[in-house]
Amino acid sequence: MKGAMSEAELHVLRARLRGGILNQAQRAALKLQLPVGLVYAEDDSVRLDPDAQVQQALRTLFATFKRTGSAWATVKYFREQGLLFPRRVRMGPQAGTMHWAPLIHNTVLKVLRNPRYAGAFCYGRTHSSKGLDGRLRVETVPKARMAVSLPERPCGLHHLGRL
């Protein structure tokens, strides 16, 4: 009986925690990890990274894609010009530092598909689950099924202009 009660209590606690997270997300107050090139200011608004090299790399990526219309052509341009693209180290002893590496196709697609660069706030873009083999599967959720999507909330980027 105690085991069943403990299990039920854990379920209730998990549901309350998830409800709190969703409440913060619906107000766009939930601080999520930002993609490269964006940082939180002291007032918790989202700003461009103050590093001019990072800003230039993003501007070059967007401008090249706009001109060519192709992620592969963007990668090719970066390689031809000998340009590197920033990546923030998320884990390990160098967590938080910026690492510069050659641009790859997957990175271009991730940047182009990330709504934060357009100033939108989204929560629930991916769903994680464990398969029968114990492996963690992460799948992208269609926009219509996202937990929270606030395109009308610029989240502090509206006054910065376009990248």
C-alpha positions as CSV (number, residue, x, y, z in Angstrom):
1,M,0.0,0.0,0.0
2,K,2.8,2.4,0.9
3,G,4.5,1.8,-2.5
4,A,1.3,2.6,-4.4
5,M,0.8,5.8,-2.4
6,S,4.4,6.8,-3.0
7,E,4.0,6.2,-6.7
8,A,0.8,8.3,-6.8
9,E,2.6,11.1,-4.9
10,L,5.4,11.1,-7.4
11,H,2.9,11.3,-10.2
12,V,1.2,14.3,-8.6
13,L,4.5,16.1,-7.9
14,R,5.7,15.5,-11.5
15,A,2.3,16.9,-12.8
16,R,2.6,20.0,-10.6
17,L,6.2,20.6,-11.8
18,R,5.1,20.3,-15.4
19,G,2.2,22.6,-14.8
20,G,4.5,25.2,-13.3
21,I,6.9,25.0,-16.3
22,L,4.0,25.3,-18.7
23,N,2.7,28.3,-16.8
24,Q,6.1,30.0,-17.1
25,A,6.3,29.1,-20.8
26,Q,2.9,30.5,-21.6
27,R,4.0,33.8,-20.1
28,A,7.3,33.6,-22.1
29,A,9.1,33.8,-18.7
30,L,10.7,30.3,-18.9
31,K,14.5,30.7,-19.4
32,L,15.6,28.0,-21.9
33,Q,19.0,27.5,-23.4
34,L,19.4,30.0,-26.2
35,P,21.0,29.2,-29.5
36,V,24.4,30.5,-30.4
37,G,24.4,34.2,-31.0
38,L,21.7,35.0,-28.5
39,V,22.2,35.7,-24.7
40,Y,20.0,36.7,-21.8
41,A,20.5,40.3,-20.6
42,E,20.4,41.3,-16.9
43,D,16.7,42.0,-17.2
44,D,16.1,38.5,-18.7
45,S,15.4,39.8,-22.1
46,V,17.0,38.1,-25.1
47,R,19.7,40.0,-26.8
48,L,22.3,39.4,-29.5
49,D,25.6,38.1,-28.3
50,P,27.9,41.1,-27.6
51,D,30.7,39.3,-29.4
52,A,31.0,41.0,-32.9
53,Q,32.5,37.8,-34.4
54,V,29.5,35.7,-33.4
55,Q,27.1,38.4,-34.8
56,Q,29.0,38.5,-38.0
57,A,29.0,34.7,-38.4
58,L,25.2,34.7,-38.0
59,R,24.7,37.6,-40.4
60,T,26.9,35.9,-43.0
61,L,24.9,32.7,-42.6
62,F,21.5,34.4,-43.0
63,A,22.7,36.6,-45.9
64,T,24.3,33.7,-47.8
65,F,21.2,31.6,-47.4
66,K,19.0,34.5,-48.5
67,R,21.2,35.0,-51.6
68,T,21.6,31.3,-52.5
69,G,18.4,29.8,-51.1
70,S,20.3,26.6,-50.2
71,A,21.8,25.3,-47.0
72,W,24.4,23.3,-49.0
73,A,25.4,26.4,-50.9
74,T,25.8,28.2,-47.5
75,V,28.1,25.5,-46.3
76,K,30.0,25.7,-49.5
77,Y,30.4,29.4,-49.2
78,F,31.7,29.2,-45.7
79,R,34.2,26.5,-46.7
80,E,35.4,28.5,-49.8
81,Q,35.9,31.6,-47.7
82,G,37.6,29.7,-44.9
83,L,35.0,30.9,-42.4
84,L,34.2,29.1,-39.1
85,F,30.9,29.1,-37.2
86,P,30.5,29.4,-33.4
87,R,29.2,26.6,-31.2
88,R,28.6,27.0,-27.5
89,V,30.0,24.1,-25.4
90,R,27.0,22.9,-23.2
91,M,28.6,20.2,-21.0
92,G,31.9,19.2,-19.6
93,P,34.8,21.2,-18.1
94,Q,34.6,23.8,-20.9
95,A,30.8,24.4,-20.5
96,G,29.8,27.9,-21.6
97,T,32.8,28.6,-23.8
98,M,32.6,29.3,-27.5
99,H,34.1,26.8,-29.9
100,W,34.7,27.7,-33.6
101,A,34.4,24.9,-36.2
102,P,33.7,24.5,-39.9
103,L,30.0,25.0,-40.7
104,I,28.1,21.8,-41.5
105,H,24.8,21.3,-43.2
106,N,23.0,20.1,-40.0
107,T,24.0,23.3,-38.2
108,V,22.6,25.5,-41.0
109,L,19.3,23.7,-40.9
110,K,19.1,24.0,-37.1
111,V,19.8,27.8,-37.3
112,L,17.3,28.3,-40.1
113,R,14.5,26.3,-38.3
114,N,15.0,27.9,-34.9
115,P,12.2,30.3,-34.1
116,R,14.3,32.2,-31.5
117,Y,16.2,33.9,-34.3
118,A,12.9,35.3,-35.6
119,G,12.1,36.5,-32.1
120,A,9.4,33.9,-31.3
121,F,9.2,32.0,-28.1
122,C,8.5,28.2,-28.4
123,Y,8.4,25.5,-25.8
124,G,7.9,21.8,-26.6
125,R,9.6,21.7,-30.0
126,T,10.9,18.2,-29.3
127,H,9.6,15.2,-27.4
128,S,11.8,12.7,-25.7
129,S,10.9,9.1,-25.0
130,K,12.7,5.8,-24.2
131,G,12.4,3.0,-26.7
132,L,12.0,-0.6,-25.8
133,D,15.7,-1.0,-26.2
134,G,16.4,1.7,-23.6
135,R,17.6,4.3,-26.0
136,L,16.5,7.8,-25.8
137,R,14.6,9.0,-28.8
138,V,14.1,12.7,-29.5
139,E,11.6,13.7,-32.2
140,T,10.6,17.1,-33.5
141,V,7.0,18.0,-32.7
142,P,4.9,19.6,-35.5
143,K,4.2,23.3,-34.8
144,A,0.5,22.6,-34.3
145,R,1.3,20.2,-31.4
146,M,3.9,22.4,-29.6
147,A,3.1,23.0,-26.0
148,V,3.6,26.8,-26.3
149,S,4.3,28.9,-29.4
150,L,4.2,32.6,-29.1
151,P,5.2,34.2,-32.4
152,E,3.7,37.5,-31.4
153,R,6.0,37.8,-28.4
154,P,9.3,39.2,-29.8
155,C,11.1,38.3,-26.5
156,G,13.4,41.4,-26.6
157,L,14.7,41.0,-30.2
158,H,12.2,43.4,-31.8
159,H,14.3,46.5,-31.2
160,L,17.5,44.9,-32.4
161,G,16.6,44.8,-36.1
162,R,17.3,41.9,-38.3
163,L,20.4,39.8,-38.0
